[in-house]
Amino acid sequence: NGEAVRTIVDGSGNGNNIIQTTVNQRATLTTNHLNGFAALNFDGVNDNYSDNIGGANYSELDIITVMNFDLASQPASNTDYVYRIGAVYNKSISFSRANINSGANADKYYSYCEGKARFGPVLDNSPTIYAQTFSGTTPFHFLRMDGAVQSVTAHNSNFNLPPEWNIGRFLGTNPHGLDGKIVELIAFNSNLNTTQRIIIENHLASKYALTLTSNDKFAHD
């Protein structure tokens, strides 16, 4: 507990591990965080992991994350980025929470999609199963929370994203670090079908003792 974590290991077997070589920029391990499972604890200052994992650009993505923000409300001038995927500002997508200076969008889901701000529901600091979908069909950008589809700002085009990952920060040298804990992150470079999404979300809900608000199909948890 409290140990700095050098490597985020890719559990898929594809070898896409991400390493932080700078000791004071490593997240720490929090044991027994959620239903007995550990989490990566990001300090909101400079903890982050980044790498270009190679391969073709992404035109589709499904990303499912079990995590929580540490603070109930987002402070001024800091937008907590859980991750950013892609290269320059207009060639990336992200998952974050807008800061209190964002007016009516304060504390709301915020994804910076290829240079455009896309907003959604207010996010609190409860452990939640977040599922983002970026697809090649209108409205291109989707969000589910604990299995329930959320209303988010539509995107306006297909995606073309370089396979560059930043976890816990917008960029390695940029502010807006995550003050929170990531328990599990699953990424697919193609879109899941509805059945696949429901199976994964039910598995995660059972594993981490979370409650789905939609499509709760597992009767033994």
mmCIF file of the C-alpha atoms, coordinates in Angstrom:
data_MODEL
# 
_entry.id   MODEL 
# 
loop_
_atom_site.group_PDB 
_atom_site.id 
_atom_site.type_symbol 
_atom_site.label_atom_id 
_atom_site.label_alt_id 
_atom_site.label_comp_id 
_atom_site.label_asym_id 
_atom_site.label_entity_id 
_atom_site.label_seq_id 
_atom_site.pdbx_PDB_ins_code 
_atom_site.Cartn_x 
_atom_site.Cartn_y 
_atom_site.Cartn_z 
_atom_site.occupancy 
_atom_site.B_iso_or_equiv 
_atom_site.pdbx_formal_charge 
_atom_site.auth_seq_id 
_atom_site.auth_comp_id 
_atom_site.auth_asym_id 
_atom_site.auth_atom_id 
_atom_site.pdbx_PDB_model_num 
ATOM 1   C CA . ASN A 1 1   ? 0.000   0.000   0.000   1.00 0.00 ? 1   ASN A CA 1 
ATOM 2   C CA . GLY A 1 2   ? 1.397   3.402   -1.018  1.00 0.00 ? 2   GLY A CA 1 
ATOM 3   C CA . GLU A 1 3   ? 4.059   1.918   -3.293  1.00 0.00 ? 3   GLU A CA 1 
ATOM 4   C CA . ALA A 1 4   ? 4.843   3.873   -6.474  1.00 0.00 ? 4   ALA A CA 1 
ATOM 5   C CA . VAL A 1 5   ? 3.799   1.908   -9.565  1.00 0.00 ? 5   VAL A CA 1 
ATOM 6   C CA . ARG A 1 6   ? 6.293   1.908   -12.439 1.00 0.00 ? 6   ARG A CA 1 
ATOM 7   C CA . THR A 1 7   ? 4.342   -0.087  -15.024 1.00 0.00 ? 7   THR A CA 1 
ATOM 8   C CA . ILE A 1 8   ? 0.679   -0.326  -15.976 1.00 0.00 ? 8   ILE A CA 1 
ATOM 9   C CA . VAL A 1 9   ? 0.535   -3.889  -17.275 1.00 0.00 ? 9   VAL A CA 1 
ATOM 10  C CA . ASP A 1 10  ? -1.662  -4.718  -20.257 1.00 0.00 ? 10  ASP A CA 1 
ATOM 11  C CA . GLY A 1 11  ? -3.801  -7.625  -19.072 1.00 0.00 ? 11  GLY A CA 1 
ATOM 12  C CA . SER A 1 12  ? -4.974  -8.486  -22.605 1.00 0.00 ? 12  SER A CA 1 
ATOM 13  C CA . GLY A 1 13  ? -1.724  -10.232 -23.496 1.00 0.00 ? 13  GLY A CA 1 
ATOM 14  C CA . ASN A 1 14  ? -0.986  -7.788  -26.323 1.00 0.00 ? 14  ASN A CA 1 
ATOM 15  C CA . GLY A 1 15  ? 2.012   -6.347  -24.485 1.00 0.00 ? 15  GLY A CA 1 
ATOM 16  C CA . ASN A 1 16  ? 0.838   -2.709  -24.516 1.00 0.00 ? 16  ASN A CA 1 
ATOM 17  C CA . ASN A 1 17  ? 2.350   -1.933  -21.111 1.00 0.00 ? 17  ASN A CA 1 
ATOM 18  C CA . ILE A 1 18  ? 2.851   1.734   -20.221 1.00 0.00 ? 18  ILE A CA 1 
ATOM 19  C CA . ILE A 1 19  ? 5.883   2.676   -18.102 1.00 0.00 ? 19  ILE A CA 1 
ATOM 20  C CA . GLN A 1 20  ? 6.575   5.811   -16.067 1.00 0.00 ? 20  GLN A CA 1 
ATOM 21  C CA . THR A 1 21  ? 10.366  6.102   -15.744 1.00 0.00 ? 21  THR A CA 1 
ATOM 22  C CA . THR A 1 22  ? 10.268  9.221   -13.535 1.00 0.00 ? 22  THR A CA 1 
ATOM 23  C CA . VAL A 1 23  ? 9.784   8.074   -9.949  1.00 0.00 ? 23  VAL A CA 1 
ATOM 24  C CA . ASN A 1 24  ? 7.974   11.161  -8.626  1.00 0.00 ? 24  ASN A CA 1 
ATOM 25  C CA . GLN A 1 25  ? 5.441   11.011  -11.490 1.00 0.00 ? 25  GLN A CA 1 
ATOM 26  C CA . ARG A 1 26  ? 4.215   7.513   -10.670 1.00 0.00 ? 26  ARG A CA 1 
ATOM 27  C CA . ALA A 1 27  ? 0.788   6.856   -9.215  1.00 0.00 ? 27  ALA A CA 1 
ATOM 28  C CA . THR A 1 28  ? 0.740   4.890   -5.961  1.00 0.00 ? 28  THR A CA 1 
ATOM 29  C CA . LEU A 1 29  ? -1.019  1.657   -5.141  1.00 0.00 ? 29  LEU A CA 1 
ATOM 30  C CA . THR A 1 30  ? -4.028  1.817   -2.834  1.00 0.00 ? 30  THR A CA 1 
ATOM 31  C CA . THR A 1 31  ? -4.838  -1.692  -1.633  1.00 0.00 ? 31  THR A CA 1 
ATOM 32  C CA . ASN A 1 32  ? -8.346  -2.838  -0.760  1.00 0.00 ? 32  ASN A CA 1 
ATOM 33  C CA . HIS A 1 33  ? -9.938  0.218   -2.364  1.00 0.00 ? 33  HIS A CA 1 
ATOM 34  C CA . LEU A 1 34  ? -13.061 -1.267  -3.907  1.00 0.00 ? 34  LEU A CA 1 
ATOM 35  C CA . ASN A 1 35  ? -14.568 -4.583  -2.811  1.00 0.00 ? 35  ASN A CA 1 
ATOM 36  C CA . GLY A 1 36  ? -11.109 -5.821  -1.841  1.00 0.00 ? 36  GLY A CA 1 
ATOM 37  C CA . PHE A 1 37  ? -9.423  -4.763  -5.095  1.00 0.00 ? 37  PHE A CA 1 
ATOM 38  C CA . ALA A 1 38  ? -6.557  -2.305  -5.413  1.00 0.00 ? 38  ALA A CA 1 
ATOM 39  C CA . ALA A 1 39  ? -6.523  0.987   -7.348  1.00 0.00 ? 39  ALA A CA 1 
ATOM 40  C CA . LEU A 1 40  ? -3.974  3.340   -8.843  1.00 0.00 ? 40  LEU A CA 1 
ATOM 41  C CA . ASN A 1 41  ? -4.049  6.563   -6.808  1.00 0.00 ? 41  ASN A CA 1 
ATOM 42  C CA . PHE A 1 42  ? -3.210  9.696   -8.848  1.00 0.00 ? 42  PHE A CA 1 
ATOM 43  C CA . ASP A 1 43  ? -2.202  12.751  -6.823  1.00 0.00 ? 43  ASP A CA 1 
ATOM 44  C CA . GLY A 1 44  ? -3.625  15.493  -9.075  1.00 0.00 ? 44  GLY A CA 1 
ATOM 45  C CA . VAL A 1 45  ? -0.194  17.105  -9.379  1.00 0.00 ? 45  VAL A CA 1 
ATOM 46  C CA . ASN A 1 46  ? 2.107   15.216  -11.719 1.00 0.00 ? 46  ASN A CA 1 
ATOM 47  C CA . ASP A 1 47  ? 1.272   11.502  -11.654 1.00 0.00 ? 47  ASP A CA 1 
ATOM 48  C CA . ASN A 1 48  ? 0.823   10.237  -15.207 1.00 0.00 ? 48  ASN A CA 1 
ATOM 49  C CA . TYR A 1 49  ? 1.670   7.526   -17.732 1.00 0.00 ? 49  TYR A CA 1 
ATOM 50  C CA . SER A 1 50  ? 2.124   8.126   -21.445 1.00 0.00 ? 50  SER A CA 1 
ATOM 51  C CA . ASP A 1 51  ? 3.221   6.136   -24.476 1.00 0.00 ? 51  ASP A CA 1 
ATOM 52  C CA . ASN A 1 52  ? 2.634   5.630   -28.174 1.00 0.00 ? 52  ASN A CA 1 
ATOM 53  C CA . ILE A 1 53  ? 1.676   1.975   -28.280 1.00 0.00 ? 53  ILE A CA 1 
ATOM 54  C CA . GLY A 1 54  ? 2.020   1.779   -32.080 1.00 0.00 ? 54  GLY A CA 1 
ATOM 55  C CA . GLY A 1 55  ? -0.236  0.319   -34.710 1.00 0.00 ? 55  GLY A CA 1 
ATOM 56  C CA . ALA A 1 56  ? -2.859  1.934   -36.905 1.00 0.00 ? 56  ALA A CA 1 
ATOM 57  C CA . ASN A 1 57  ? -4.810  5.055   -36.004 1.00 0.00 ? 57  ASN A CA 1 
ATOM 58  C CA . TYR A 1 58  ? -8.104  4.543   -34.205 1.00 0.00 ? 58  TYR A CA 1 
ATOM 59  C CA . SER A 1 59  ? -11.346 5.166   -36.081 1.00 0.00 ? 59  SER A CA 1 
ATOM 60  C CA . GLU A 1 60  ? -13.387 3.426   -33.362 1.00 0.00 ? 60  GLU A CA 1 
ATOM 61  C CA . LEU A 1 61  ? -12.881 3.062   -29.616 1.00 0.00 ? 61  LEU A CA 1 
ATOM 62  C CA . ASP A 1 62  ? -14.756 1.574   -26.697 1.00 0.00 ? 62  ASP A CA 1 
ATOM 63  C CA . ILE A 1 63  ? -13.217 2.427   -23.298 1.00 0.00 ? 63  ILE A CA 1 
ATOM 64  C CA . ILE A 1 64  ? -14.667 1.171   -20.019 1.00 0.00 ? 64  ILE A CA 1 
ATOM 65  C CA . THR A 1 65  ? -13.211 2.552   -16.788 1.00 0.00 ? 65  THR A CA 1 
ATOM 66  C CA . VAL A 1 66  ? -13.963 1.800   -13.156 1.00 0.00 ? 66  VAL A CA 1 
ATOM 67  C CA . MET A 1 67  ? -12.785 4.851   -11.210 1.00 0.00 ? 67  MET A CA 1 
ATOM 68  C CA . ASN A 1 68  ? -13.639 7.668   -8.877  1.00 0.00 ? 68  ASN A CA 1 
ATOM 69  C CA . PHE A 1 69  ? -12.590 11.280  -8.481  1.00 0.00 ? 69  PHE A CA 1 
ATOM 70  C CA . ASP A 1 70  ? -11.280 12.032  -4.976  1.00 0.00 ? 70  ASP A CA 1 
ATOM 71  C CA . LEU A 1 71  ? -13.048 15.381  -4.638  1.00 0.00 ? 71  LEU A CA 1 
ATOM 72  C CA . ALA A 1 72  ? -16.812 15.846  -4.682  1.00 0.00 ? 72  ALA A CA 1 
ATOM 73  C CA . SER A 1 73  ? -16.459 18.990  -6.810  1.00 0.00 ? 73  SER A CA 1 
ATOM 74  C CA . GLN A 1 74  ? -13.835 20.019  -9.323  1.00 0.00 ? 74  GLN A CA 1 
ATOM 75  C CA . PRO A 1 75  ? -11.611 22.909  -8.117  1.00 0.00 ? 75  PRO A CA 1 
ATOM 76  C CA . ALA A 1 76  ? -10.902 26.059  -10.126 1.00 0.00 ? 76  ALA A CA 1 
ATOM 77  C CA . SER A 1 77  ? -8.385  25.945  -12.985 1.00 0.00 ? 77  SER A CA 1 
ATOM 78  C CA . ASN A 1 78  ? -7.951  22.168  -12.852 1.00 0.00 ? 78  ASN A CA 1 
ATOM 79  C CA . THR A 1 79  ? -9.852  19.789  -15.116 1.00 0.00 ? 79  THR A CA 1 
ATOM 80  C CA . ASP A 1 80  ? -9.151  16.238  -13.934 1.00 0.00 ? 80  ASP A CA 1 
ATOM 81  C CA . TYR A 1 81  ? -8.162  14.170  -16.970 1.00 0.00 ? 81  TYR A CA 1 
ATOM 82  C CA . VAL A 1 82  ? -8.594  10.438  -16.501 1.00 0.00 ? 82  VAL A CA 1 
ATOM 83  C CA . TYR A 1 83  ? -7.000  9.923   -19.906 1.00 0.00 ? 83  TYR A CA 1 
ATOM 84  C CA . ARG A 1 84  ? -6.364  11.486  -23.293 1.00 0.00 ? 84  ARG A CA 1 
ATOM 85  C CA . ILE A 1 85  ? -5.909  9.414   -26.442 1.00 0.00 ? 85  ILE A CA 1 
ATOM 86  C CA . GLY A 1 86  ? -4.381  10.838  -29.608 1.00 0.00 ? 86  GLY A CA 1 
ATOM 87  C CA . ALA A 1 87  ? -1.751  13.370  -30.572 1.00 0.00 ? 87  ALA A CA 1 
ATOM 88  C CA . VAL A 1 88  ? -2.253  17.115  -30.902 1.00 0.00 ? 88  VAL A CA 1 
ATOM 89  C CA . TYR A 1 89  ? -5.374  18.877  -29.608 1.00 0.00 ? 89  TYR A CA 1 
ATOM 90  C CA . ASN A 1 90  ? -7.400  18.387  -32.784 1.00 0.00 ? 90  ASN A CA 1 
ATOM 91  C CA . LYS A 1 91  ? -6.398  14.714  -33.082 1.00 0.00 ? 91  LYS A CA 1 
ATOM 92  C CA . SER A 1 92  ? -7.422  13.383  -29.681 1.00 0.00 ? 92  SER A CA 1 
ATOM 93  C CA . ILE A 1 93  ? -10.309 12.431  -27.402 1.00 0.00 ? 93  ILE A CA 1 
ATOM 94  C CA . SER A 1 94  ? -10.438 12.446  -23.619 1.00 0.00 ? 94  SER A CA 1 
ATOM 95  C CA . PHE A 1 95  ? -12.362 11.702  -20.449 1.00 0.00 ? 95  PHE A CA 1 
ATOM 96  C CA . SER A 1 96  ? -12.327 14.383  -17.761 1.00 0.00 ? 96  SER A CA 1 
ATOM 97  C CA . ARG A 1 97  ? -14.458 16.480  -15.404 1.00 0.00 ? 97  ARG A CA 1 
ATOM 98  C CA . ALA A 1 98  ? -14.872 20.200  -16.078 1.00 0.00 ? 98  ALA A CA 1 
ATOM 99  C CA . ASN A 1 99  ? -13.657 22.599  -13.388 1.00 0.00 ? 99  ASN A CA 1 
ATOM 100 C CA . ILE A 1 100 ? -15.709 25.101  -11.413 1.00 0.00 ? 100 ILE A CA 1 
ATOM 101 C CA . ASN A 1 101 ? -14.727 27.939  -13.793 1.00 0.00 ? 101 ASN A CA 1 
ATOM 102 C CA . SER A 1 102 ? -16.745 26.260  -16.562 1.00 0.00 ? 102 SER A CA 1 
ATOM 103 C CA . GLY A 1 103 ? -19.980 28.044  -15.614 1.00 0.00 ? 103 GLY A CA 1 
ATOM 104 C CA . ALA A 1 104 ? -23.043 25.923  -16.329 1.00 0.00 ? 104 ALA A CA 1 
ATOM 105 C CA . ASN A 1 105 ? -20.783 23.005  -17.263 1.00 0.00 ? 105 ASN A CA 1 
ATOM 106 C CA . ALA A 1 106 ? -18.941 22.912  -13.904 1.00 0.00 ? 106 ALA A CA 1 
ATOM 107 C CA . ASP A 1 107 ? -18.397 19.350  -12.609 1.00 0.00 ? 107 ASP A CA 1 
ATOM 108 C CA . LYS A 1 108 ? -19.835 17.890  -15.791 1.00 0.00 ? 108 LYS A CA 1 
ATOM 109 C CA . TYR A 1 109 ? -18.423 15.105  -17.924 1.00 0.00 ? 109 TYR A CA 1 
ATOM 110 C CA . TYR A 1 110 ? -16.035 16.699  -20.410 1.00 0.00 ? 110 TYR A CA 1 
ATOM 111 C CA . SER A 1 111 ? -14.452 15.125  -23.482 1.00 0.00 ? 111 SER A CA 1 
ATOM 112 C CA . TYR A 1 112 ? -12.225 17.235  -25.703 1.00 0.00 ? 112 TYR A CA 1 
ATOM 113 C CA . CYS A 1 113 ? -13.004 15.558  -29.037 1.00 0.00 ? 113 CYS A CA 1 
ATOM 114 C CA . GLU A 1 114 ? -10.684 16.564  -31.881 1.00 0.00 ? 114 GLU A CA 1 
ATOM 115 C CA . GLY A 1 115 ? -10.565 20.176  -30.747 1.00 0.00 ? 115 GLY A CA 1 
ATOM 116 C CA . LYS A 1 116 ? -14.235 20.466  -29.730 1.00 0.00 ? 116 LYS A CA 1 
ATOM 117 C CA . ALA A 1 117 ? -15.576 20.534  -26.155 1.00 0.00 ? 117 ALA A CA 1 
ATOM 118 C CA . ARG A 1 118 ? -18.248 17.890  -25.582 1.00 0.00 ? 118 ARG A CA 1 
ATOM 119 C CA . PHE A 1 119 ? -20.151 17.863  -22.285 1.00 0.00 ? 119 PHE A CA 1 
ATOM 120 C CA . GLY A 1 120 ? -22.474 15.477  -20.455 1.00 0.00 ? 120 GLY A CA 1 
ATOM 121 C CA . PRO A 1 121 ? -23.905 14.845  -16.979 1.00 0.00 ? 121 PRO A CA 1 
ATOM 122 C CA . VAL A 1 122 ? -22.560 16.076  -13.650 1.00 0.00 ? 122 VAL A CA 1 
ATOM 123 C CA . LEU A 1 123 ? -20.008 13.643  -12.189 1.00 0.00 ? 123 LEU A CA 1 
ATOM 124 C CA . ASP A 1 124 ? -19.541 13.123  -8.454  1.00 0.00 ? 124 ASP A CA 1 
ATOM 125 C CA . ASN A 1 125 ? -16.817 11.216  -6.587  1.00 0.00 ? 125 ASN A CA 1 
ATOM 126 C CA . SER A 1 126 ? -18.583 7.856   -6.301  1.00 0.00 ? 126 SER A CA 1 
ATOM 127 C CA . PRO A 1 127 ? -16.915 4.762   -7.793  1.00 0.00 ? 127 PRO A CA 1 
ATOM 128 C CA . THR A 1 128 ? -18.589 4.383   -11.174 1.00 0.00 ? 128 THR A CA 1 
ATOM 129 C CA . ILE A 1 129 ? -18.382 2.265   -14.313 1.00 0.00 ? 129 ILE A CA 1 
ATOM 130 C CA . TYR A 1 130 ? -17.849 4.784   -17.135 1.00 0.00 ? 130 TYR A CA 1 
ATOM 131 C CA . ALA A 1 131 ? -18.104 3.551   -20.721 1.00 0.00 ? 131 ALA A CA 1 
ATOM 132 C CA . GLN A 1 132 ? -17.179 5.817   -23.633 1.00 0.00 ? 132 GLN A CA 1 
ATOM 133 C CA . THR A 1 133 ? -17.837 4.915   -27.255 1.00 0.00 ? 133 THR A CA 1 
ATOM 134 C CA . PHE A 1 134 ? -16.344 6.731   -30.233 1.00 0.00 ? 134 PHE A CA 1 
ATOM 135 C CA . SER A 1 135 ? -17.803 5.388   -33.449 1.00 0.00 ? 135 SER A CA 1 
ATOM 136 C CA . GLY A 1 136 ? -18.072 6.000   -37.165 1.00 0.00 ? 136 GLY A CA 1 
ATOM 137 C CA . THR A 1 137 ? -21.817 6.660   -37.083 1.00 0.00 ? 137 THR A CA 1 
ATOM 138 C CA . THR A 1 138 ? -23.823 9.683   -35.949 1.00 0.00 ? 138 THR A CA 1 
ATOM 139 C CA . PRO A 1 139 ? -23.617 11.083  -33.257 1.00 0.00 ? 139 PRO A CA 1 
ATOM 140 C CA . PHE A 1 140 ? -20.107 9.520   -33.089 1.00 0.00 ? 140 PHE A CA 1 
ATOM 141 C CA . HIS A 1 141 ? -19.717 10.029  -29.296 1.00 0.00 ? 141 HIS A CA 1 
ATOM 142 C CA . PHE A 1 142 ? -21.569 8.122   -26.537 1.00 0.00 ? 142 PHE A CA 1 
ATOM 143 C CA . LEU A 1 143 ? -21.351 7.732   -22.755 1.00 0.00 ? 143 LEU A CA 1 
ATOM 144 C CA . ARG A 1 144 ? -22.829 5.214   -20.320 1.00 0.00 ? 144 ARG A CA 1 
ATOM 145 C CA . MET A 1 145 ? -22.591 5.362   -16.530 1.00 0.00 ? 145 MET A CA 1 
ATOM 146 C CA . ASP A 1 146 ? -23.285 2.193   -14.554 1.00 0.00 ? 146 ASP A CA 1 
ATOM 147 C CA . GLY A 1 147 ? -24.931 0.765   -17.654 1.00 0.00 ? 147 GLY A CA 1 
ATOM 148 C CA . ALA A 1 148 ? -27.260 3.712   -18.356 1.00 0.00 ? 148 ALA A CA 1 
ATOM 149 C CA . VAL A 1 149 ? -26.954 5.779   -21.544 1.00 0.00 ? 149 VAL A CA 1 
ATOM 150 C CA . GLN A 1 150 ? -26.239 9.459   -20.840 1.00 0.00 ? 150 GLN A CA 1 
ATOM 151 C CA . SER A 1 151 ? -27.023 12.592  -22.801 1.00 0.00 ? 151 SER A CA 1 
ATOM 152 C CA . VAL A 1 152 ? -23.801 14.072  -24.213 1.00 0.00 ? 152 VAL A CA 1 
ATOM 153 C CA . THR A 1 153 ? -22.917 16.635  -26.835 1.00 0.00 ? 153 THR A CA 1 
ATOM 154 C CA . ALA A 1 154 ? -22.783 14.965  -30.236 1.00 0.00 ? 154 ALA A CA 1 
ATOM 155 C CA . HIS A 1 155 ? -19.577 15.021  -32.248 1.00 0.00 ? 155 HIS A CA 1 
ATOM 156 C CA . ASN A 1 156 ? -19.670 16.041  -35.904 1.00 0.00 ? 156 ASN A CA 1 
ATOM 157 C CA . SER A 1 157 ? -17.376 13.652  -37.795 1.00 0.00 ? 157 SER A CA 1 
ATOM 158 C CA . ASN A 1 158 ? -15.546 10.321  -37.869 1.00 0.00 ? 158 ASN A CA 1 
ATOM 159 C CA . PHE A 1 159 ? -12.462 9.916   -35.698 1.00 0.00 ? 159 PHE A CA 1 
ATOM 160 C CA . ASN A 1 160 ? -8.851  9.481   -36.798 1.00 0.00 ? 160 ASN A CA 1 
ATOM 161 C CA . LEU A 1 161 ? -6.733  9.183   -33.646 1.00 0.00 ? 161 LEU A CA 1 
ATOM 162 C CA . PRO A 1 162 ? -3.032  8.279   -33.359 1.00 0.00 ? 162 PRO A CA 1 
ATOM 163 C CA . PRO A 1 163 ? -2.454  5.482   -30.778 1.00 0.00 ? 163 PRO A CA 1 
ATOM 164 C CA . GLU A 1 164 ? -0.870  7.774   -28.185 1.00 0.00 ? 164 GLU A CA 1 
ATOM 165 C CA . TRP A 1 165 ? -2.054  7.334   -24.594 1.00 0.00 ? 165 TRP A CA 1 
ATOM 166 C CA . ASN A 1 166 ? -1.877  9.702   -21.633 1.00 0.00 ? 166 ASN A CA 1 
ATOM 167 C CA . ILE A 1 167 ? -3.362  8.281   -18.419 1.00 0.00 ? 167 ILE A CA 1 
ATOM 168 C CA . GLY A 1 168 ? -3.927  10.569  -15.426 1.00 0.00 ? 168 GLY A CA 1 
ATOM 169 C CA . ARG A 1 169 ? -3.130  13.774  -17.280 1.00 0.00 ? 169 ARG A CA 1 
ATOM 170 C CA . PHE A 1 170 ? -3.958  15.746  -20.428 1.00 0.00 ? 170 PHE A CA 1 
ATOM 171 C CA . LEU A 1 171 ? -0.305  15.733  -21.474 1.00 0.00 ? 171 LEU A CA 1 
ATOM 172 C CA . GLY A 1 172 ? 2.855   14.690  -19.676 1.00 0.00 ? 172 GLY A CA 1 
ATOM 173 C CA . THR A 1 173 ? 3.967   18.290  -19.132 1.00 0.00 ? 173 THR A CA 1 
ATOM 174 C CA . ASN A 1 174 ? 0.497   19.861  -18.989 1.00 0.00 ? 174 ASN A CA 1 
ATOM 175 C CA . PRO A 1 175 ? -1.574  20.581  -15.862 1.00 0.00 ? 175 PRO A CA 1 
ATOM 176 C CA . HIS A 1 176 ? -5.003  19.090  -15.281 1.00 0.00 ? 176 HIS A CA 1 
ATOM 177 C CA . GLY A 1 177 ? -3.786  15.950  -13.535 1.00 0.00 ? 177 GLY A CA 1 
ATOM 178 C CA . LEU A 1 178 ? -6.236  13.410  -12.150 1.00 0.00 ? 178 LEU A CA 1 
ATOM 179 C CA . ASP A 1 179 ? -6.923  13.595  -8.425  1.00 0.00 ? 179 ASP A CA 1 
ATOM 180 C CA . GLY A 1 180 ? -8.573  10.226  -8.119  1.00 0.00 ? 180 GLY A CA 1 
ATOM 181 C CA . LYS A 1 181 ? -8.296  6.464   -8.376  1.00 0.00 ? 181 LYS A CA 1 
ATOM 182 C CA . ILE A 1 182 ? -8.456  4.136   -11.364 1.00 0.00 ? 182 ILE A CA 1 
ATOM 183 C CA . VAL A 1 183 ? -9.426  0.573   -10.491 1.00 0.00 ? 183 VAL A CA 1 
ATOM 184 C CA . GLU A 1 184 ? -9.683  -0.928  -13.969 1.00 0.00 ? 184 GLU A CA 1 
ATOM 185 C CA . LEU A 1 185 ? -9.486  0.369   -17.546 1.00 0.00 ? 185 LEU A CA 1 
ATOM 186 C CA . ILE A 1 186 ? -10.480 -1.734  -20.570 1.00 0.00 ? 186 ILE A CA 1 
ATOM 187 C CA . ALA A 1 187 ? -9.984  -0.429  -24.116 1.00 0.00 ? 187 ALA A CA 1 
ATOM 188 C CA . PHE A 1 188 ? -11.082 -1.865  -27.468 1.00 0.00 ? 188 PHE A CA 1 
ATOM 189 C CA . ASN A 1 189 ? -9.970  -0.472  -30.840 1.00 0.00 ? 189 ASN A CA 1 
ATOM 190 C CA . SER A 1 190 ? -13.324 -1.418  -32.359 1.00 0.00 ? 190 SER A CA 1 
ATOM 191 C CA . ASN A 1 191 ? -16.866 -0.909  -31.169 1.00 0.00 ? 191 ASN A CA 1 
ATOM 192 C CA . LEU A 1 192 ? -18.580 -3.515  -29.020 1.00 0.00 ? 192 LEU A CA 1 
ATOM 193 C CA . ASN A 1 193 ? -22.105 -4.604  -29.754 1.00 0.00 ? 193 ASN A CA 1 
ATOM 194 C CA . THR A 1 194 ? -24.873 -4.118  -27.193 1.00 0.00 ? 194 THR A CA 1 
ATOM 195 C CA . THR A 1 195 ? -24.644 -7.650  -25.819 1.00 0.00 ? 195 THR A CA 1 
ATOM 196 C CA . GLN A 1 196 ? -20.890 -7.423  -25.346 1.00 0.00 ? 196 GLN A CA 1 
ATOM 197 C CA . ARG A 1 197 ? -21.212 -4.128  -23.471 1.00 0.00 ? 197 ARG A CA 1 
ATOM 198 C CA . ILE A 1 198 ? -23.898 -5.495  -21.162 1.00 0.00 ? 198 ILE A CA 1 
ATOM 199 C CA . ILE A 1 199 ? -21.809 -8.594  -20.369 1.00 0.00 ? 199 ILE A CA 1 
ATOM 200 C CA . ILE A 1 200 ? -18.711 -6.532  -19.520 1.00 0.00 ? 200 ILE A CA 1 
ATOM 201 C CA . GLU A 1 201 ? -20.598 -3.981  -17.429 1.00 0.00 ? 201 GLU A CA 1 
ATOM 202 C CA . ASN A 1 202 ? -22.378 -6.748  -15.483 1.00 0.00 ? 202 ASN A CA 1 
ATOM 203 C CA . HIS A 1 203 ? -19.070 -8.512  -14.880 1.00 0.00 ? 203 HIS A CA 1 
ATOM 204 C CA . LEU A 1 204 ? -17.495 -5.311  -13.533 1.00 0.00 ? 204 LEU A CA 1 
ATOM 205 C CA . ALA A 1 205 ? -20.499 -4.494  -11.371 1.00 0.00 ? 205 ALA A CA 1 
ATOM 206 C CA . SER A 1 206 ? -20.363 -7.955  -9.797  1.00 0.00 ? 206 SER A CA 1 
ATOM 207 C CA . LYS A 1 207 ? -16.576 -7.875  -9.389  1.00 0.00 ? 207 LYS A CA 1 
ATOM 208 C CA . TYR A 1 208 ? -16.521 -4.493  -7.654  1.00 0.00 ? 208 TYR A CA 1 
ATOM 209 C CA . ALA A 1 209 ? -19.893 -4.673  -5.846  1.00 0.00 ? 209 ALA A CA 1 
ATOM 210 C CA . LEU A 1 210 ? -21.361 -1.776  -7.805  1.00 0.00 ? 210 LEU A CA 1 
ATOM 211 C CA . THR A 1 211 ? -24.993 -1.319  -8.812  1.00 0.00 ? 211 THR A CA 1 
ATOM 212 C CA . LEU A 1 212 ? -26.012 -0.956  -12.439 1.00 0.00 ? 212 LEU A CA 1 
ATOM 213 C CA . THR A 1 213 ? -28.898 1.429   -13.066 1.00 0.00 ? 213 THR A CA 1 
ATOM 214 C CA . SER A 1 214 ? -29.696 -0.140  -16.440 1.00 0.00 ? 214 SER A CA 1 
ATOM 215 C CA . ASN A 1 215 ? -29.324 -3.618  -17.964 1.00 0.00 ? 215 ASN A CA 1 
ATOM 216 C CA . ASP A 1 216 ? -28.545 -5.338  -14.679 1.00 0.00 ? 216 ASP A CA 1 
ATOM 217 C CA . LYS A 1 217 ? -28.735 -8.939  -15.869 1.00 0.00 ? 217 LYS A CA 1 
ATOM 218 C CA . PHE A 1 218 ? -26.635 -10.766 -13.288 1.00 0.00 ? 218 PHE A CA 1 
ATOM 219 C CA . ALA A 1 219 ? -28.918 -12.260 -10.617 1.00 0.00 ? 219 ALA A CA 1 
ATOM 220 C CA . HIS A 1 220 ? -26.309 -13.675 -8.223  1.00 0.00 ? 220 HIS A CA 1 
ATOM 221 C CA . ASP A 1 221 ? -24.445 -10.607 -6.914  1.00 0.00 ? 221 ASP A CA 1 
# 
